[in-house]
């Protein structure tokens, strides 16, 4: 049965303060970067958009290793409910370190998943939403023309099995965007995490742009399969 999953992450309030990053290093050993870089030759994507797909593929290829290498080390960067993400301003979280710990536990139990491959049609759908909200400053999955993920995707072709959309407002790197959506602080059903880890998805479209309130905006549209018009 075809279903639509719609999920949203809103950047929490950013406050100024000290950044604790001196002991944080990003490991590269053990990752088959060439294999995971499925968007390398997608000329319609920016480098940042390619980086987001690469990061999601790292996660899906080895969730347990992703948790150990990139998420678990952040535990020492919490001061109560403040997360001092390396290279960024402190983030006021709702749940504190408990959301991170829950995410790590789940990823360490998650089996590897299939890689995602870029889709021009899904990217065009994501781009429509970025352009709209970059202009209007609105948030969420509904466009100013009342479009939703389904109507935007179906402008460019036919989807199969399942579709979903993740939206991130804020973030300074592809990895930070993916990690914040995975932790899903304050999102009761952890919907963004579920989308990243859903076994039905094989194709993805990514678009990024400038949001007037939150800076970087990233839209990720997922499908089991997509056939362009």
C-alpha positions in Angstrom: 0.0 0.0 0.0 1.3 3.4 -0.9 1.7 5.8 2.0 3.1 9.3 2.5 5.2 10.2 5.5 5.6 13.9 6.2 8.0 15.0 8.9 9.6 18.3 9.9 12.6 19.5 12.0 12.6 23.1 13.2 15.9 24.5 14.4 15.8 25.2 18.1 16.8 28.5 19.5 20.5 29.3 19.0 22.3 31.1 21.8 25.9 32.5 21.8 28.5 30.9 24.0 31.7 28.9 24.0 32.2 26.1 21.5 33.7 22.9 22.9 35.3 21.1 20.0 38.9 20.5 20.9 38.6 16.7 21.5 36.2 16.0 18.6 37.6 14.4 15.5 35.7 13.0 12.5 37.0 9.4 11.7 37.4 8.4 8.1 38.9 4.8 8.5 36.6 2.0 7.6 34.3 3.9 5.3 34.1 2.9 1.6 33.7 6.5 0.5 33.7 5.9 -3.2 30.9 3.3 -3.0 28.8 5.6 -0.8 29.2 8.7 -3.0 26.3 7.7 -5.3 25.7 11.4 -6.2 29.2 12.1 -7.3 28.3 12.5 -11.0 24.9 14.2 -10.5 25.6 17.5 -12.2 22.3 19.0 -11.2 23.3 18.8 -7.5 25.5 21.3 -5.6 28.4 19.9 -3.7 26.6 20.5 -0.4 23.6 18.5 -1.7 25.9 15.7 -2.8 27.4 15.8 0.7 24.0 15.3 2.3 23.3 12.2 0.2 26.8 10.9 1.0 26.2 11.4 4.7 22.8 9.6 4.6 24.5 6.7 2.7 27.2 6.4 5.4 24.4 6.1 8.0 22.5 3.5 6.0 25.5 1.4 5.1 26.6 0.9 8.7 24.2 2.5 11.3 26.2 1.1 14.3 29.5 2.5 13.1 27.9 5.8 12.3 26.6 6.0 15.8 30.0 5.1 17.3 32.0 7.4 15.1 29.8 10.5 14.8 27.0 10.6 17.4 28.3 9.0 20.5 31.3 11.3 20.8 28.9 14.3 21.0 27.8 13.2 24.5 30.6 15.0 26.1 29.5 18.2 24.4 26.2 18.5 26.4 26.0 20.9 29.4 22.5 20.0 30.8 20.2 20.8 27.8 22.8 22.8 25.9 24.6 21.0 23.0 27.9 22.6 22.0 28.2 21.2 18.5 31.7 21.5 17.2 32.1 24.6 15.0 28.6 26.0 15.7 26.9 28.1 18.3 25.3 26.2 21.3 21.9 24.7 20.7 19.2 24.7 23.3 17.7 21.2 23.2 14.5 20.0 24.8 15.5 16.6 26.0 19.2 16.9 26.6 21.5 14.0 26.3 18.8 11.4 26.7 17.7 11.8 23.1 21.3 11.3 21.9 21.6 8.2 24.0 18.4 6.7 22.7 19.5 7.4 19.1 22.8 5.6 19.7 21.1 2.6 21.2 18.8 2.3 18.2 21.5 2.7 15.6 23.7 0.1 17.2 20.8 -2.4 16.8 19.9 -1.4 13.3 21.0 -3.6 10.4 22.6 -2.1 7.3 20.2 -0.7 4.6 20.4 -0.2 0.9 22.1 2.9 -0.4 20.2 5.8 -1.8 20.7 7.0 -5.4 19.9 10.5 -6.6 16.9 11.3 -8.7 16.6 14.4 -10.9 12.8 14.4 -10.6 12.8 14.2 -6.8 15.4 16.9 -6.7 13.2 19.2 -8.8 10.3 18.6 -6.4 12.6 19.4 -3.4 13.9 22.5 -5.3 10.4 23.8 -5.8 9.8 23.8 -2.0 13.2 25.4 -1.2 12.6 28.2 -3.7 9.1 28.9 -2.3 10.2 29.0 1.3 13.4 31.0 0.6 11.1 33.6 -0.9 8.2 33.5 1.7 10.0 32.6 4.9 7.4 30.0 5.7 8.0 26.7 7.5 6.7 23.2 7.1 5.7 20.9 4.2 2.9 23.0 2.7 3.9 25.4 0.0 2.4 28.9 -0.5 0.5 27.4 -3.5 -0.9 24.8 -1.0 1.2 22.0 -2.5 2.4 19.1 -0.4 5.1 16.5 -0.9 2.8 14.3 -3.0 1.7 17.0 -5.4 5.2 18.4 -5.8 6.7 15.0 -6.6 3.9 14.1 -9.0 4.7 17.2 -11.1 7.8 15.4 -12.3 6.8 11.8 -12.6 5.4 8.7 -10.8 6.5 7.5 -7.5 6.3 3.9 -6.3 6.0 2.1 -2.9 6.4 5.1 -0.5 7.5 8.7 -0.3 8.6 10.9 2.5 10.1 14.3 3.1 12.6 15.6 5.7 13.2 19.3 6.1 16.0 20.9 8.1 16.2 24.6 8.9 19.7 25.5 10.1 22.9 23.5 10.3 26.4 24.3 9.0 27.5 21.0 7.5 25.8 18.0 5.9 26.8 15.8 8.8 25.4 18.1 11.4 22.1 18.2 9.5 21.8 14.5 9.3 22.9 14.0 13.0 20.3 16.6 14.3 17.6 14.9 12.3 18.6 11.5 13.6 18.6 12.6 17.2 15.3 14.2 16.5 15.2 16.1 19.8 11.7 17.2 20.7 10.0 15.1 18.0 7.9 12.6 19.8 7.7 9.9 17.1 11.3 10.4 15.9 9.9 10.6 12.4 13.0 12.0 10.7 15.0 9.1 12.1 12.4 6.6 10.8 12.6 8.0 7.3 16.4 7.9 7.2 16.3 4.2 8.3 13.3 3.0 6.3 14.2 0.0 4.2 11.7 0.9 1.4 13.7 3.9 0.2 16.1 3.6 -2.8 16.0 7.1 -4.4 16.4 10.6 -3.0 16.3 14.2 -4.2 18.0 17.0 -2.2 17.8 20.7 -2.5 19.3 23.4 -0.3 18.9 27.2 -0.2 18.8 30.2 2.0 15.9 30.6 4.4 15.3 34.2 5.6 15.0 33.2 9.3 17.1 30.1 9.7 19.9 30.5 7.2 20.4 27.2 5.4 17.3 25.2 4.4 17.5 21.6 3.2 14.7 19.5 1.7 15.2 15.8 1.3 12.6 13.9 -0.7 12.6 10.1 -0.6 10.9 7.4 -2.7 10.9 3.7 -3.1 11.3 4.3 -6.8 10.6 7.2 -9.2 9.9 7.3 -12.9 10.3 10.7 -14.5 7.8 12.1 -17.0 
